[in-house]
Amino acid sequence: MSKSSKRDGAARRVPDNVTEIRKGGYVLAVSGYYKVGGAETALDKMARVLAREDALREIPRTQASDSEQSA
């Protein structure tokens, strides 16, 4: 008995980008797909990710400075 998926019979979509990372004898391939008709660019997405990372970095600094002031 063969395995079936819900995509059987549907046309497979080609990835919008593929990145390969080589480490030793291994190759990690990451495929990226963008929303069809999407208005957000890759630059917009990266800016959003970087803003979130900056926000996460600020949380520990604020908590550390609060504990130093109360001591």
Secondary structure as GFF3:
##gff-version 3
##sequence-region A 1 71
A	DSSP	beta_strand	17	23	.	.	.	ID=ss1
A	DSSP	beta_strand	26	32	.	.	.	ID=ss2
A	DSSP	alpha_helix	42	70	.	.	.	ID=ss3
###
